[in-house]
Amino acid sequence: MINRNEYLEISKQIVACIGGMENIQGTAHCATRLRIVLQDNSLANIEKLEEIHKVKGAFIAGNQLQLIFGAGVVNDVYDVFAEYTHTQNMSLGDLKEQSNKKQNPVQAVIKSLSDVFIGIMPALLAAALLMGITSVLGGMEVVKTHDTLYAINRLVSLAATGIFAILPMAVCYSAVKRFGGNPVLGMVVGAIMLDSSLANAYQAAQGAVDPEIIRLFGLKIEMVGFQGGIIIALMMGWVVAKLDNFFNRKIPDVVKLLVAPMLTVFISTVLLFTIVGPVGRILSNGITDGLVWSTNHLGAFGYALFAGIQQIVVITGLHHIIGAVEAQLIAATGTNFLNPLMSVALMGQGGAVLGYLALNWKNVKAREICIPSFASTLFGISEPAIFGVNLRYRFPLIGGCIGGAAAGAYVYFSKLTALGFGTTALPGMAIANPANHGYINYIVAHVIALAIGFVATAIIGKMWTTVNKAETIEEETNSTDDGKKAEAKDVVESIFYAPAEGEVKPISESSDQTFSKKILGDGVVVFPENGFVMSPCNAKVKLVYPTGHAVGLETEDGTVILIHCGIDTVNMKGEGFEVFVKEGQQVAAGDILVKFDKELVESKGYSSEILVVFTEVPTGNVLKINEQIPADRVIAEIEK
């Protein structure tokens, strides 16, 4: 059973951070993310969104604000959020339609290319897996000599090559459907591309056949098929869709059913052989030749460079276009060397997440974010790792890129390739090319990416902390009144005091499980004598909740603290709460943050306990909660 009050508070916080309900065009969710289309993306405060409880990362991609909650949780959050914002009954398809309206031409093209391959991806993955099986079986002597085993392998081989034999037809069909035309007409044009009366494109390229030559108004046309013409099929899908829509608008209804399809197919065929085909061949050959050239001339450096920056490309969203390139590469060469490079690039980011986690293991919030983010990378999903951890803290992204680059070089030397595309990490092993000990090299490459990503992040993280610490000490040294250099200390402490008068206990004794289980972080709970809540330290007010029941603080060294007044007091909608500070304001230890009516809170059935939660502690710092509160009421210290 979901905690509706908790998710309602999360929903209200999200709305407050995105410019209000009037800025929301639509909402939906996928397996791990709440997706919101906004009128104005600039109104979304990403930093504040990332601080909301249960949000593991926030970013804008594809003109959608995406909040990472994780599998299962996102469903419950969406149910409450959609009800609160009155955006129920909107599907992902509806959301994409709203999002597409805001895309620029480049984004629209990239998104369209990605969508074309979604429908045919299961067939490609099945074929790649079957191809790997038949490659293994074909090398066994027992399979060659045993009738039944040979028959099984022959059928597996036939099943593996089926989709590739008609791939241009499948792509043309899917492309016409994506661009809003009649997909059956796309299938017809795709069949024309592969017509058996045409010279086979592969044989013609080798000079094994002499294609028929025809002349159209003096224009010489070679009647050669388009086997492997994935780029051409994509282009033709767009042409067929546009012609189909045009003729259906212009031709009278009386003859539309007869004339419109006829004109669409005939004109598409003319354009295929006169313009689209020749231009598409130049483009396809250019892409394939460029990739092959890079493997022959750039060698390990080229592989390392691609694997090192590929996940940065993911941040931009441009990675969606790579699927079309991979399909063309497989059609032209039979294998795909890009897939393992993308897979190890992803695994390098996974190693970086583990490196960051190792540096911050005592931080409960870090464990909450890092563990599921790493688990996602094992199944080929890198967004939680990138946006939730690595890009957010910067240095893990660098460590992950180093891990990916190192593994990319190994991919080159081991001659590792794939037989398909569309899946990476653990599932991607199914489409690894068995040649050259492919399965073993696939595992080794990913272990390299994981290990080096981990080590590089740990080393950079230590250096990052040391530099920040040195800068802090230098600033303190330069500010001494007597002009003498202050002695640099190995240990610098930050001290935090109880924010209210009353009994102080470990946070594990809070009546709310979210706090007692330290899901947000470690801290203390104060059972107050009155309703005055003070700052526990010198800090900057980072967040003031609209209801006044909670305040977020950030110290100079980056420690983030949540002061939460009462349990479920958000339901009081600010009644009985008076806030004395505003966001961006500097406060000193002992300054009043909030005053609340303790008796009113308790009369409404809510606990008046005050939570002090350390939600974020900088890398390398150690938080120490005092189990026994001394006379000066110091509740915690941080060693740097």
C-alpha positions in Angstrom: 0.0 0.0 0.0 1.5 3.3 -1.0 2.0 6.2 1.4 -0.2 8.8 -0.4 0.7 11.6 2.0 4.4 11.1 1.3 3.9 11.0 -2.5 1.6 14.0 -2.3 4.3 16.0 -0.5 6.8 14.9 -3.2 4.3 16.0 -5.9 3.9 19.4 -4.3 7.6 19.8 -4.1 8.0 18.9 -7.8 5.3 21.4 -8.8 7.0 24.1 -6.8 10.3 23.4 -8.5 9.0 23.5 -12.1 7.2 26.8 -12.2 3.7 25.7 -10.9 0.9 23.7 -12.5 0.4 26.2 -15.2 3.8 25.2 -16.6 2.8 21.5 -17.1 1.7 20.4 -20.5 1.5 16.7 -19.7 2.9 13.8 -17.7 3.6 10.1 -18.1 6.1 7.6 -16.8 8.3 4.7 -18.1 9.9 1.9 -16.1 12.1 4.2 -14.0 11.3 7.8 -14.7 8.5 10.3 -14.3 8.3 12.3 -17.5 6.9 15.8 -17.7 6.6 18.1 -20.7 6.8 21.8 -19.6 5.7 25.0 -21.3 9.0 26.6 -20.3 11.9 24.3 -19.4 14.0 27.2 -18.0 11.6 27.3 -15.0 12.7 23.9 -13.8 15.1 24.1 -11.0 17.2 20.9 -11.5 19.2 21.3 -8.3 16.1 21.6 -6.1 14.4 18.7 -7.9 17.4 16.4 -7.2 17.1 17.2 -3.5 13.5 16.0 -3.3 13.1 12.7 -1.4 13.2 9.6 -3.6 14.4 11.5 -6.6 17.6 9.8 -7.8 18.3 12.2 -10.6 16.7 15.0 -12.7 17.5 16.1 -16.2 15.9 17.5 -19.4 16.2 15.3 -22.5 14.2 15.2 -25.6 12.2 18.3 -24.4 11.0 16.2 -21.4 11.8 16.8 -17.8 12.7 13.3 -16.5 12.8 12.5 -12.8 14.4 9.2 -11.9 12.6 7.3 -9.1 13.4 3.7 -10.0 11.2 0.7 -10.9 8.1 0.3 -8.8 8.4 3.6 -7.0 7.8 5.6 -10.2 4.4 4.0 -10.7 3.2 5.1 -7.2 4.6 8.6 -7.6 3.0 9.0 -11.0 -0.4 7.9 -9.7 -0.4 10.6 -7.0 1.3 13.3 -9.1 -1.0 12.8 -12.1 -4.0 13.1 -9.8 -2.6 16.2 -8.0 -1.8 17.9 -11.3 -5.0 16.7 -13.2 -2.9 15.1 -15.9 -4.2 11.5 -15.8 -5.0 9.4 -18.8 -2.0 10.6 -20.8 0.1 7.9 -22.4 3.8 7.9 -23.3 2.7 8.3 -26.9 0.6 11.4 -26.0 3.6 12.8 -24.1 5.9 12.1 -27.0 3.5 14.0 -29.2 3.5 17.0 -26.9 7.3 16.8 -26.7 7.8 16.5 -30.4 6.0 19.7 -30.9 8.9 21.5 -29.1 11.7 19.7 -30.9 14.0 21.5 -33.3 14.5 19.9 -36.8 17.7 18.1 -35.8 16.1 16.6 -32.6 13.0 15.5 -34.7 15.2 13.7 -37.3 17.2 11.9 -34.6 14.0 10.9 -32.7 12.4 9.7 -35.9 15.3 7.5 -36.8 15.3 6.0 -33.4 11.6 5.3 -33.6 11.9 3.5 -36.9 14.0 0.7 -35.4 11.9 0.2 -32.3 9.3 -2.0 -34.1 11.9 -4.2 -35.9 14.3 -4.5 -33.0 12.9 -7.8 -31.6 13.5 -9.5 -34.9 17.0 -8.1 -35.2 17.9 -9.3 -31.7 16.4 -12.7 -32.3 18.4 -13.0 -35.5 21.6 -11.9 -33.9 21.2 -14.5 -31.1 20.4 -17.2 -33.6 23.4 -16.2 -35.7 25.7 -16.6 -32.6 24.2 -20.0 -31.9 24.7 -21.3 -35.5 28.3 -19.9 -35.5 29.1 -22.0 -32.4 27.3 -25.1 -33.7 28.8 -24.8 -37.2 32.3 -25.2 -35.8 31.6 -28.6 -34.0 32.5 -31.7 -35.9 29.7 -33.7 -34.3 27.1 -31.2 -35.8 28.5 -31.8 -39.2 28.4 -35.6 -39.0 25.1 -36.0 -37.1 22.0 -35.8 -39.3 19.6 -34.3 -36.7 22.1 -31.9 -35.3 23.0 -30.8 -38.8 19.4 -30.3 -39.6 18.8 -28.2 -36.4 21.8 -26.0 -37.2 20.6 -25.6 -40.8 17.2 -24.4 -39.6 18.8 -22.1 -37.0 21.0 -20.6 -39.8 17.9 -20.1 -42.0 16.1 -18.4 -39.1 19.1 -16.2 -38.4 19.4 -14.8 -41.9 15.7 -14.2 -42.6 15.4 -10.7 -41.2 18.6 -9.5 -42.9 17.4 -10.8 -46.3 14.4 -8.5 -46.1 15.8 -5.8 -43.8 15.4 -2.9 -46.3 11.7 -3.9 -46.7 11.2 -4.0 -43.0 12.9 -0.6 -42.5 10.9 0.9 -45.3 7.6 -0.4 -43.8 8.5 0.9 -40.3 9.7 4.2 -41.7 6.4 4.9 -43.6 4.5 4.0 -40.5 6.6 6.3 -38.4 6.2 9.2 -40.8 2.4 8.9 -41.0 1.8 7.0 -44.3 0.2 3.7 -45.2 2.9 1.1 -44.1 1.7 -1.5 -46.6 2.9 0.9 -49.4 6.2 1.0 -47.7 6.3 -2.8 -47.8 5.6 -2.7 -51.5 8.4 -0.3 -52.2 10.7 -2.3 -50.0 9.8 -5.4 -52.1 10.7 -3.4 -55.2 14.1 -2.6 -53.7 14.7 -6.4 -53.4 13.0 -7.6 -56.6 14.6 -10.7 -58.0 14.6 -9.4 -61.6 17.1 -6.8 -60.5 20.8 -7.5 -60.3 21.9 -8.4 -56.8 23.7 -5.4 -55.3 26.4 -7.4 -53.7 27.1 -9.3 -56.9 27.1 -6.1 -59.0 29.6 -4.5 -56.6 31.9 -7.5 -57.2 31.5 -7.4 -61.0 29.9 -10.8 -60.9 26.8 -9.7 -62.9 26.1 -7.2 -65.6 23.0 -5.2 -64.6 20.4 -4.2 -67.2 20.6 -0.6 -68.4 17.5 1.4 -69.2 17.1 5.0 -70.3 14.4 7.4 -68.9 14.2 10.6 -70.9 17.9 10.0 -71.7 18.8 9.3 -68.1 20.9 6.1 -67.8 19.6 3.9 -65.0 21.3 0.7 -63.8 18.7 -1.9 -62.7 20.5 -3.0 -59.5 18.8 -4.0 -56.3 19.2 -2.4 -52.9 20.2 -5.3 -50.7 21.8 -3.8 -47.6 20.4 -0.4 -48.4 19.2 0.6 -44.9 19.9 4.3 -45.4 18.1 4.2 -48.7 15.1 2.4 -47.1 14.9 5.1 -44.4 14.9 7.8 -47.1 12.3 6.0 -49.1 10.1 5.5 -46.1 9.9 9.3 -45.7 9.2 9.8 -49.5 6.4 7.2 -49.6 4.7 8.7 -46.5 4.8 12.2 -47.9 3.5 11.1 -51.3 0.8 9.0 -49.8 -0.4 11.9 -47.6 -0.2 14.3 -50.5 -2.3 12.2 -53.0 -4.8 11.4 -50.3 -5.4 15.1 -49.7 -5.5 16.1 -53.4 -7.3 13.3 -55.2 -11.2 13.2 -55.0 -12.7 10.6 -52.8 -14.4 8.9 -55.8 -11.1 7.6 -57.3 -8.8 8.1 -54.3 -8.7 4.4 -53.3 -7.6 3.4 -56.8 -5.4 6.3 -57.9 -3.6 7.5 -54.8 -1.8 4.2 -54.0 -0.9 3.7 -57.7 0.7 7.2 -58.0 2.5 6.8 -54.7 4.1 3.5 -55.6 4.9 4.4 -59.2 6.5 7.8 -58.4 8.3 6.3 -55.4 9.8 3.7 -57.7 10.9 6.4 -60.2 12.5 8.4 -57.4 14.1 5.3 -56.0 16.1 4.6 -59.2 16.7 8.2 -60.2 17.4 10.3 -57.1 17.0 8.6 -53.7 18.9 5.4 -54.6 22.0 7.0 -56.1 22.2 9.7 -53.3 21.5 7.0 -50.7 24.3 4.8 -52.0 26.8 7.6 -51.8 25.7 8.4 -48.2 25.7 4.7 -47.2 29.1 4.0 -48.7 30.4 7.2 -47.1 29.3 6.1 -43.7 30.5 2.5 -44.0 33.8 3.5 -45.7 34.4 6.1 -43.0 33.9 3.6 -40.2 36.1 1.0 -41.9 38.7 3.6 -42.5 38.8 4.6 -38.9 39.3 0.9 -37.9 42.2 0.6 -40.3 43.9 3.9 -39.7 43.1 5.1 -36.2 43.4 1.6 -34.7 43.2 1.3 -30.9 43.2 5.1 -30.5 40.0 5.4 -32.6 38.3 2.7 -30.6 39.4 4.2 -27.3 38.2 7.7 -28.4 34.8 6.4 -29.4 34.3 4.3 -26.2 35.6 7.2 -24.1 33.2 9.8 -25.3 30.1 7.7 -26.3 28.3 8.1 -23.0 28.9 11.9 -23.2 27.0 11.6 -26.5 24.2 9.9 -24.6 23.8 13.1 -22.5 23.1 15.1 -25.7 20.6 12.5 -27.0 22.5 12.1 -30.3 23.2 8.5 -29.6 19.7 7.5 -31.0 21.0 8.0 -34.5 23.7 5.3 -34.1 21.2 2.5 -34.6 20.8 3.4 -38.2 24.6 3.4 -38.7 24.9 0.0 -37.0 22.2 -1.5 -39.2 24.0 -0.2 -42.3 27.4 -1.5 -41.0 25.9 -5.0 -40.4 24.4 -5.0 -43.9 27.7 -3.9 -45.5 30.2 -5.9 -43.5 28.2 -8.6 -41.7 29.4 -7.5 -38.2 29.1 -4.5 -35.9 32.2 -3.2 -34.0 30.3 -0.3 -32.6 28.1 -2.3 -30.3 30.8 -3.7 -28.0 32.4 -0.2 -27.8 29.1 1.3 -26.6 28.7 -1.5 -24.2 32.1 -1.0 -22.5 31.5 2.7 -22.5 28.3 2.1 -20.4 30.1 -0.3 -18.1 32.9 2.3 -17.5 30.2 4.6 -16.1 28.9 1.7 -14.0 32.4 1.3 -12.5 32.5 5.0 -11.9 29.2 4.7 -9.9 30.9 2.0 -7.7 33.9 4.2 -7.3 31.8 7.1 -6.0 29.9 4.7 -3.8 33.1 3.4 -2.3 34.2 7.0 -1.4 30.8 7.8 0.2 29.8 4.4 1.6 28.8 5.9 5.0 26.4 8.3 3.2 23.0 6.6 3.2 21.7 8.8 0.4 24.7 7.8 -1.8 24.0 4.1 -1.3 20.3 4.7 -2.1 21.2 6.3 -5.4 24.3 4.4 -6.4 23.2 0.8 -5.9 20.1 0.8 -8.2 22.0 3.1 -10.7 24.7 0.5 -11.0 22.2 -2.3 -11.3 20.6 -0.5 -14.2 24.0 -0.4 -16.1 24.2 -4.2 -15.9 21.1 -4.3 -18.1 22.2 -1.7 -20.6 20.5 1.4 -19.0 23.0 4.2 -18.2 20.7 7.2 -17.6 20.3 6.7 -13.8 24.1 6.3 -13.5 24.9 9.3 -15.7 22.3 11.8 -14.6 21.8 10.5 -11.0 25.5 10.2 -10.0 28.3 10.8 -12.5 27.2 14.0 -14.3 25.8 15.3 -11.0 29.2 15.0 -9.2 31.3 15.6 -12.4 34.4 13.7 -11.5 32.8 10.2 -11.7 31.9 11.0 -15.3 35.6 11.5 -16.1 36.5 8.3 -14.3 33.8 6.4 -16.3 35.1 7.8 -19.6 38.6 6.6 -18.8 37.4 3.1 -18.0 35.4 3.0 -21.3 38.4 4.3 -23.3 40.7 1.6 -21.8 38.2 -1.2 -22.6 37.7 0.3 -26.1 41.4 -0.2 -26.8 41.0 -3.9 -25.7 38.1 -4.3 -28.0 40.3 -3.3 -30.9 43.2 -5.7 -30.0 40.8 -8.6 -29.3 38.9 -8.0 -32.6 35.6 -8.2 -30.7 32.5 -7.5 -32.7 28.7 -8.1 -32.5 26.3 -9.7 -34.8 23.4 -7.3 -34.1 22.6 -4.2 -32.2 20.2 -2.7 -29.8 21.3 -4.3 -26.5 24.4 -4.0 -24.4 26.0 -5.1 -21.1 24.7 -8.5 -19.8 22.0 -8.9 -22.4 24.5 -7.8 -25.1 26.5 -10.9 -24.6 23.8 -12.8 -26.6 24.7 -10.9 -29.8 28.5 -11.0 -29.3 30.3 -12.5 -32.3 31.8 -15.9 -31.1 34.7 -15.5 -33.6 38.1 -14.8 -32.0 37.0 -16.1 -28.6 34.3 -13.4 -28.7 32.4 -14.5 -25.5 35.6 -14.5 -23.4 36.8 -11.2 -24.8 33.4 -9.7 -24.2 33.6 -10.5 -20.5 37.2 -9.4 -20.2 36.5 -6.1 -21.9 33.6 -5.3 -19.6 35.7 -6.3 -16.5 38.4 -3.9 -17.7 35.9 -1.1 -18.1 34.3 -1.7 -14.7 37.6 -2.0 -12.9 39.4 1.0 -14.5 36.2 3.1 -14.2 36.1 2.2 -10.5 39.8 2.9 -9.8 40.0 6.1 -11.9 37.0 7.5 -10.1 38.4 6.7 -6.7 41.7 8.3 -7.5 40.2 11.4 -9.1 37.7 11.7 -6.2 40.6 11.6 -3.7 42.4 14.3 -5.7 39.2 16.3 -6.0 38.8 16.3 -2.2 42.4 17.2 -1.6 42.3 20.1 -4.0 39.1 21.5 -2.4 40.5 21.0 1.1 43.7 22.8 0.1 41.7 25.7 -1.4 39.7 26.0 1.9 42.9 26.0 4.0 44.5 28.6 1.7 41.4 30.9 2.0 41.5 30.5 5.8 45.3 31.3 5.8 44.9 34.4 3.7 42.2 35.7 5.9 44.2 35.7 9.2 44.3 39.1 10.8 48.0 39.1 11.8 49.1 38.1 8.2 50.8 35.0 9.5 50.2 31.8 7.7 47.8 29.5 9.7 49.0 26.1 10.4 47.4 23.6 8.0 45.6 20.9 9.9 45.1 17.3 8.9 41.7 17.4 10.5 39.2 20.3 10.3 35.9 20.0 12.1 32.5 21.4 11.4 30.2 21.4 14.5 26.4 21.2 14.6 24.1 22.1 17.5 20.6 21.0 18.5 18.1 23.1 16.6 15.6 23.3 19.5 15.3 22.9 23.3 14.2 19.4 24.3 15.3 15.8 24.4 17.7 14.8 21.6 17.9 11.2 20.5 19.4 9.2 17.5 17.3 9.5 14.4 16.6 5.8 14.6 14.1 6.7 17.3 11.9 8.8 15.1 8.3 7.7 14.7 8.5 8.0 10.9 10.2 5.1 9.1 11.5 7.2 6.3 13.7 9.0 8.9 14.3 6.2 11.4 15.7 3.9 8.6 18.0 6.7 7.5 16.7 6.6 4.0 17.4 10.3 3.6 20.6 10.2 5.7 21.8 10.1 9.3 21.0 12.6 11.9 19.1 13.2 15.2 15.5 13.7 16.3 14.6 16.4 18.9 11.4 16.1 21.0 10.9 19.8 21.5 9.8 21.8 24.6 8.5 24.6 22.4 8.1 25.5 18.7 11.2 27.6 18.1 13.5 26.0 15.5 17.0 27.4 15.1 19.9 26.9 12.7 22.3 24.2 13.9 25.3 25.9 12.2 26.4 28.7 9.9 24.9 28.0 6.5 23.0 29.3 3.5 19.3 28.6 3.3 19.0 26.4 0.3 15.3 25.6 0.4 12.2 26.7 2.3 9.2 24.5 1.7 6.0 26.4 0.9 4.2 24.9 3.9 7.0 26.1 6.2 7.4 22.7 7.9 10.9 22.1 6.5 14.0 24.1 5.7 17.1 23.0 3.7 20.6 24.4 4.6 24.0 24.1 3.0 27.2 24.8 4.7 30.2 26.4 3.0 31.9 23.0 2.6 28.8 21.5 0.8 27.2 19.7 3.7 23.4 19.7 3.1 21.0 19.5 6.1 17.3 19.1 6.2 15.4 20.5 9.2 12.0 18.9 9.2 9.4 20.1 11.8 6.8 17.4 12.7 5.7 14.2 11.0 3.1 14.6 8.2 2.7 18.3 9.1 2.7 19.0 5.4 -1.0 18.2 5.7 -1.5 21.3 7.8 -0.8 23.4 4.7 1.2 26.0 6.6 -1.3 26.4 9.4 0.5 27.2 12.7 3.9 27.7 11.0 5.8 30.9 10.7 9.0 31.1 8.6 11.7 33.7 9.5 14.2 33.0 6.6 14.1 32.9 2.8 16.0 31.0 0.2 19.5 32.3 -0.4 19.8 33.9 3.0 22.9 33.4 5.2 22.2 32.3 8.7 24.3 31.8 11.8 24.1 29.0 14.4 21.2 29.9 16.7 19.3 32.0 14.2 15.5 31.3 14.3 14.4 29.5 11.1 10.8 28.5 11.9 8.4 29.0 14.7 5.4 26.5 14.9 2.5 26.0 17.2 3.5 22.8 19.0 0.2 22.4 20.8 -1.8 22.9 17.5 0.4 20.3 15.8 -0.2 17.7 18.5 -3.9 18.5 18.8 -4.3 17.6 15.1 -2.8 14.2 15.8 0.7 14.8 14.4 4.0 14.3 16.1 5.9 17.5 16.9 9.4 15.9 16.7 12.0 17.9 14.8 14.4 16.0 12.5 17.9 17.1 11.6 19.0 15.0 8.6 22.4 15.2 6.9 21.3 14.4 3.4 24.6 15.0 1.7 28.2 15.0 3.1 31.0 16.0 0.7 33.3 13.3 -0.6 36.1 12.4 1.9 34.3 14.0 4.9 33.2 11.8 7.8 30.0 12.5 9.7 30.0 11.6 13.4 26.7 11.7 15.3 27.0 12.2 19.0 25.2 9.3 20.8 25.4 11.2 24.1 24.6 14.9 23.8 27.0 17.0 25.8 26.2 20.1 27.8 26.8 22.4 24.8 24.3 20.3 22.9 26.6 19.5 20.0 24.7 16.9 18.0 27.2 16.1 15.3 30.7 16.8 13.9 32.2 16.5 10.5 35.9 15.6 10.1 37.5 16.7 6.9 
